[in-house]
Amino acid sequence: MAPQTGTIYGYLQPERPPRRQRRRRRRPWILAAILVPVVAAGGVVWALRTQGSQEETADRYLAAWTSRDYAAMRALVADPPADFEAWHKRFLADLKVMDATFRRPRPTGVFAAPVKDVASFTARLTGGRDWTYDGELKLVERDRTWKVAWSPATLHPLLKKGRSLRVVTDKADPPQVLAADGTPVSTPDAPGSVQQLVEGVKQTYPDRFKALNRSRIVLYQGDEAVRTVADEPAGTEPVKTTIDLAVHRAGAEALEGVRKPASLVALRASTGEILAVVNKPGGFNRALLGKYPPGSTFKVVTAAALVAGGVKPGEQVTCPAEKNIGGFPFHNAGFKDYGTLTFQEAFAHSCNTTFGEMSVASLNDGRLAEVARSFGFGAPITPGVPAVRAEFPDPKDDTDLASASIGQGRVLASPLNMASVAAAIASGAWIPPRLVAGGKDDRPRPLEPAVVAALRELMPAVVTDGTANAVRFPAGTAGKTGTAEYGSGKEPPAHSWFIGYKDDLAFAVIVEGGGAGSAVAAPVAARFLTALP
């Protein structure tokens, strides 16, 4: 008899049998994660869904490629070839790649289109030749996952069996040196004086002219080059100078009949740009590197100092044939005695005694040295080619000061230095001369307006009424002759000088040992101005 387990209202109740556990029904949404209905001709067929997405496969592949994890890449490729890893290693080796990144561009915008069978990517390579290019990954469905359908074109669109991309390194052409109008002047047929400038530019900017390598990426079929895929500009940027070849030719023509060493420099006064540098004969660039006593051309600077001190062009002064200053006799050219005349006339006739005496009387407090500095004396000259600075040492005594005031003694300058003095009067400011842009200091240094106005009266008088009045200059020319003695003896040899300006063109001419500036250098300057286009 079954055991009794309890009573209800006095009746015995038998023990209930255990309940059968109900079987749980499988939720339909669980199957939906794996099974997808596909409508077929005979009805609905349930198929397995592809795992992951095309974007995920592409990103995983590109990340593995960036890390050079070839095993991970192979696992993501449908039917990888046996030489899969060799292809990739050879690709990097041929391009001399040190580092590489491969990334898919990130979609932008709310409705950015998803990847559909083809994923674009950008490759950035650094090493033998930095290079960026765009490529594509083709994606296929295989074994319910997305795989990369790999071919050599996956590495680069131009690749296929038998082809390769290689870095080819050549020696780059050195940069050209150009005239102001873009004409190449770093060629064997350039004028000799211009070739001197080209060598000077190369000396000043050696890094721009050192031998450079030029790397190209070339597509090969076997060992035969098919075409260049990526290239660099041949050489570096050209170096442009301020040389005006027409002005240069006019200078060369003006020096043709000169038998002694000579130089001519021309500047654009308003900018300091060097337009012409002519040396005859070649071999030494005396125009920029020669140091000469400037003789009476320096009287432009001395006159500027005297005018700044209150002297007027019409002021009466004396010009004896000879004057003892500080125990040393000074005399005018040819021992001419001009008596009493205006300061303008004394400048036009280049009176040594007048300038020596007035300088000692008015400029013995360092004023002449100060004004000389305002015309660039003592300042480094950095035009883009080697060039010397003008020198004005502090005078030691009255004799030294008087000698300096007429451009003798220890005062030294190059034709370029003195051309920039003339340019300062023409433009109203001393501007550091330049042949190549990018000098250290191109800022103008304005002169006192009263000084500029006075010198613009004094310098034309030299041509119309003074030492150069016998020379046929074009109208509007202003200048100053100079006869700079050197050596020793009662009649020492002298360099022949003429500096001046016409409109916006300033210039300087020197003929070594040529004698009087009015007889030799001034006619050269006149021929130069007449020959200008």
Secondary structure, DSSP 8 states (H G I E B T S, - for coil): ---EEEEETTEEEE-------------HHHHHTTEEEEEETTEEEEEE--BS-HHHHHHHHHHHHHHT-HHHHHHTBSS--TTHHHHHHHHHHHTTEEEEEEE-----STT-----SEEEEEEEEEESS-EEEEEEEEEEEETTEEEE---HHHH-TT--TTEEEEEEEEE-----EE-TTS-B-SSTTS-HHHHHHHHHHHHH-HHHHS--EEEEEEEEETTEEEEEEE---SSS--EEB---HHHHHHHHHHTTT--S-EEEEEEETTTTEEEEEEEESSSS-HHHH--B--GGGGHHHHHHHHHHTT--TT-EEEE-SEEEETTEEEE-GGG---EEEEHHHHHHTT-HHHHHHHHHHHSTTTHHHHHHHHTTTTS---SSS-----B-----SHHHHHHHHTT-TT-BB-HHHHHHHHHHHHHSEE---BSBS--S----EE--HHHHHHHHHHHHHHHHTSTTTTS---TT-EEEEEEEE-S-SSS--EEEEEEEEETTEEEEEEETT---TTTTHHHHHHHHHHH--
